[in-house]
Amino acid sequence: MLAGSINANGSGVSPTVAVVLPGGGARGAYEIGALSVLLPALAARGERVSVFCGTSVGAINATTLASLAHLPVAEQVEQALARWRDMRKQDVIARIVGGGGARTLLRLLAHTLGVYRVSLASLLDPTPLAASLDGWTDWRMLSRNVERGIVDSVCVVATSLSSGGPVAFVACREGAPGHVDEGLRYVKTRLRGEHVRASAAIPLLFPAVEVTTPRAARGHYIDGGTRLNSPIKPALHLGAERVIVVGLEPFAAVTPRASTTHEPRIADVAANVINGLLVDQVGNDLRRLAAINSFFAEDATVGTSRAARAYRLARGHKPYRPISYALVAPRRRGDIGRLADVIFERRFGGLRALRDPDYLLMSRVLGGRTRSRGELLSFLMFDNEFTEALIEMAQRDAARWLRRHPGFWCRDAAHDLSVAHLDHGRVQEQETLDEFRSLRRR
């Protein structure tokens, strides 16, 4: 891959910058809100993003931004924000109450009876998403931006149903990474809507998506978050030296919740599963990156970690390098879920639910006002008031990062990740295990 990106003024090469965007359904508006502050600040430094990596809704945002990368940053931000502000639920999923619900019931029944060529059952019908993606993302311009070197690479991650492992579909000028790491397979292709829809096919909520190109990777795929929700590692494999990561919950280690006395509802179970798949992995990956920075990475200012270098080279890998990062996430865990619940009650509580019977049905199925209900609604509520509130929250959080980091970038694990005492032995043990797994797959 390219060693770096040409500065906006064309005066030289700067470190390669990647943006990493995880999955989260309607929470994707938060990602664009954060980037609407970070990208102009980055441009003011003479830097720009040239590697775009995303999973699920992060894949939608990553490909959209890559297709806009030829524009001035102000226009990129304006257009990306406009897409989210114009988005409605019917642009993503078909109606549940009415024809859509009847079709879902028929699909479930046909699948149960084994009717040939009936698509796998799912609770929601994402048929509108295919046409919407083609309207949001100019696939031809995305490819052109890659061919012209404006963008180094674009990566979306999905999970193969045949292998059970994550697959990174990559648009790039040069070859995609050839090695397999932790089961992650790289496939070079011209990205299209089917790759992004596959990355966003949340199990049970949406059906698996058949990918037809390239031929070597044909098959059915589901949401990449089931195996790799925060594609930080692909960003590094694609040459990133600095990464911007937008999270949908705080990056600090998760503290156990107090046990509940009531019988678990469907919302409690579903929220726990989705948070585990789409949210908690991001913080884990970042803390591991911080640990590697602290113990293994080579840096000219502090000398070389000789043991780490020898260990990596003996196994055919390049030495670890220090990675600077910019991180934006909500202040407190559950902030987005609480916001969704408040807006839902204001917009659709009581008789106001008649505005959209789908939301009324969701509310009844998920139960009364609980933390779990709000968290689930935050994934599914493609509503303009919720979108605007998410954008504003993200912009405040991004501005807070910039106030704390006038130089934009950070490497200090104790500063932003609540990692005061990193366990060197545990990190080394995990790295050894990963290397062993990698060797076994060769």
Salt bridges, closest charged atoms under 4 A:
GLU47 OE2 - ARG45 NE 2.87
GLU47 OE1 - ARG242 NH1 2.80
ASP125 OD2 - ARG103 NE 3.94
GLU147 OE2 - ARG190 NH1 3.30
ASP181 OD1 - LYS233 NZ 3.85
ASP181 OD2 - HIS237 NE2 3.51
GLU182 OE2 - LYS233 NZ 3.19
GLU182 OE2 - ARG288 NH1 2.99
GLU194 OE1 - ARG192 NH2 3.34
GLU194 OE2 - HIS195 NE2 3.86
GLU249 OE2 - ARG27 NH1 3.54
ASP268 OD2 - HIS262 ND1 3.90
ASP280 OD1 - ARG333 NH2 2.75
GLU298 OE2 - ARG309 NE 2.98
ASP299 OD2 - ARG411 NH1 2.53
ASP335 OD1 - ARG332 NE 3.17
ASP335 OD1 - ARG338 NH2 2.71
ASP341 OD2 - ARG369 NE 2.90
ASP341 OD1 - ARG373 NH2 2.78
GLU345 OE2 - ARG373 NH2 2.84
ASP356 OD2 - LYS89 NZ 3.41
ASP356 OD1 - ARG95 NH1 3.43
ASP358 OD2 - LYS89 NZ 2.85
ASP358 OD2 - ARG95 NH1 3.89
GLU375 OE2 - ARG257 NH2 2.64
ASP383 OD1 - ARG347 NH2 2.61
GLU385 OE2 - ARG346 NH2 2.50
GLU385 OE1 - ARG347 NE 3.80
GLU388 OE1 - ARG85 NE 2.90
ASP397 OD1 - ARG400 NH1 2.70
ASP416 OD1 - ARG404 NH1 2.51
ASP416 OD2 - HIS405 NE2 2.94
ASP416 OD2 - HIS415 ND1 3.49
GLU431 OE2 - ARG288 NE 2.87
ASP434 OD2 - ARG288 NH2 2.00
ASP434 OD1 - ARG437 NH1 3.82
GLU435 OE2 - ARG312 NH1 2.47
GLU435 OE1 - HIS317 NE2 3.31
